[in-house]
Amino acid sequence: MIVDGLCVTSPARTLIDLADFRKRRLLERAIDQAEYHELHLPLGEVHDRLHRRPRSRLLRNVITTHVAGSTITESEAEEYFLAIVRRAGLPLPESQVRLWGHRRDFLFRRQKVVVEIDGRQAHDRDGAFERDAVRDAEVVINGHRPLRFTRRAVKFDQGYVELALRAVLTSAY
């Protein structure tokens, strides 16, 4: 179908086409974004149409194992962070969780750790530093530990991020 001069496919067809890239997280993120934007994603229809595609095993697996909305991310930096967590074999955090009146990037609920990923876009404005300090204090007041990483760290210094994350997740508070 053509809309405003652009070729547009259904969410189901888009998922099937994305399967050709053979990247699990790309498929999970597409499902999460559909959930986040409340798009109707007929996974049964997708599953039924897969037998005609050569690279359907991965998508079939994602459809049957991934919990829609469980790892919604809002930035490339958050994707880098999740990749570090997965590669390190750490427990997957909840993402985009509302706590104490604010949306938090990641929550390791059992360990009571809140992780924020700071990018330049949201932190180049006046007051961002002060707001972050207040938000971190809220985390501490509520018995959790705040942990902040920059976009640069999760992209270029992943060993440091993994080390810091392991230290905080495995130590007693």
QUIFEN-V970406 format. One record per backbone hydrogen bond with DSSP energy under -0.5 kcal/mol. CO is the residue of the C=O (numbers start at 0). NH is the residue of the N-H. E is the energy in kcal/mol with one decimal. If there is no record, write none. Layout:
CO,NH,E  CO,NH,E
This chain:
0,7,-3.2  2,5,-2.2  5,2,-2.9  5,7,-0.5  9,13,-2.6  10,14,-2.1  11,15,-2.0  12,16,-2.5  13,17,-2.6  14,18,-1.5  16,19,-1.3  17,20,-1.9  18,21,-1.5  21,23,-0.5  22,26,-1.6  23,27,-2.6  24,28,-2.8  25,29,-1.9  26,30,-2.2  27,31,-2.8  28,32,-3.0  29,33,-2.1  30,34,-2.1  31,35,-2.9  32,36,-2.4  33,38,-3.0  34,37,-1.3  38,40,-0.6  39,41,-0.6  40,42,-1.9  41,45,-2.1  42,46,-2.8  43,47,-2.3  44,48,-1.9  45,49,-0.9  46,49,-0.8  47,50,-0.5  48,51,-1.3  49,52,-2.6  52,55,-0.8  54,58,-0.6  55,59,-2.8  56,60,-2.3  57,61,-2.6  58,62,-2.8  59,63,-1.7  60,64,-1.7  61,65,-2.6  65,67,-0.8  66,69,-2.2  68,71,-0.6  69,94,-0.6  74,78,-1.5  75,79,-2.3  76,80,-2.2  77,81,-2.3  78,82,-2.2  79,83,-2.1  80,84,-2.3  81,85,-2.7  82,86,-2.8  83,87,-2.2  84,88,-0.5  84,89,-2.1  85,88,-1.4  93,106,-2.4  96,98,-0.6  96,103,-3.5  98,101,-1.9  101,98,-3.0  103,96,-1.6  104,95,-2.2  105,114,-2.1  106,93,-2.7  106,108,-1.0  107,111,-1.0  107,112,-1.8  108,111,-0.7  111,144,-2.7  112,107,-3.1  112,114,-0.5  113,146,-2.2  114,105,-1.9  115,117,-0.6  115,148,-2.3  116,118,-0.6  117,150,-2.2  118,122,-0.9  119,123,-0.9  124,127,-1.5  126,130,-2.7  127,131,-2.5  128,132,-1.8  129,133,-2.0  130,134,-2.7  131,135,-2.6  132,136,-2.0  133,137,-2.2  134,138,-1.7  135,139,-2.1  136,140,-3.0  137,141,-1.6  138,143,-2.3  139,142,-2.2  144,113,-2.9  146,115,-2.5  148,117,-3.1  149,153,-2.1  150,154,-1.4  151,155,-3.2  151,156,-0.5  152,156,-2.1  156,160,-1.7  157,161,-2.6  158,162,-2.4  159,163,-2.8  160,164,-2.6  161,165,-2.8  162,166,-2.3  163,167,-2.2  164,168,-2.7  165,169,-2.0  166,170,-0.9
